Amino acid sequence: MIRLPKPVIDIASYVSEVVAERQNGINAAFFAGIQAEWTTRCQHYDMKAGDSSQLPTWATALGQATSFKTLYASPAEEAAQAPILKTLRDRSLTLCPMCGEGGTPNTLDHYLPKQDYPDFAILPLNLVPACDICQGHKLARYSGPNGRLFLHPYYDAFLEGPVAALRIHPPYNAPTPELLCHPGVPAAATDVVTRHLDELQLHSRFKSSFRKEYIRVLRHAARMRNRNRDVHAAFEDLREHAADRSVNSWEHILYDCVVNDPELIAYLAAGQLPNYL
């Protein structure tokens, strides 16, 4: 649920270089024959923001799917796609772009799967860093009866703002969390955000994490009270610190809820906190 800058690439030059590298191989004629259409399809992917409803599968590529998949799975060191794949896998991110959970995403997900779209197997615009859990839930799925199932970190501009919101239901000594589509999400995007949350099972995943993180919230409130500090201001500081990573990080979602819930803040500031703290 985090916006990423699109990989910068000249698609025509990229495809041309990949095709040129095939000219001494057994698939030389095949790749030479499809270069123009392959280029057009990759450019069309960019124009249509990876929307499968605007990108029909390509029978020619499906008939030679292994050749495309090999370009991704076993690139030679000097291959045109090798440095691009290496950059995308550089593990510099500290949050998964698909879910916002902390940790370094350790895999690349094909937004449109190479099973159905082998021609996009090495297209950088189709390769999104993701955590193992997200990839395990997403698998090769991408569309359902109501449209696309997942957000696209390279194209969904609204990901620069909050996408998910948390509601904490009392009693506040043993609350129940509810993860929702953020009210600031554009109306046209609420359905795909809801599907994204559902399909990646973010409700249950966030709920599991919440149990531990909420204890930290209670302990932090207790420390602030012992130091006669303003509890609301302390959580505002934590929210701003979390926003430096992303407004869609799980920490920010939690602290934003705390700061904007007057009843919860009143409890944290003056209520009876659990004895186990």
Helices and strands as residue ranges (DSSP letters): H 11-21, H 28-47, G 52-54, H 59-62, H 65-73, H 81-88, E 107-110, G 118-120, G 124-126, E 127-130, H 132-138, E 143-144, E 147-148, G 157-160, E 164-169, E 176-181, G 187-189, H 190-199, H 202-226, H 231-243, H 250-259, H 262-270
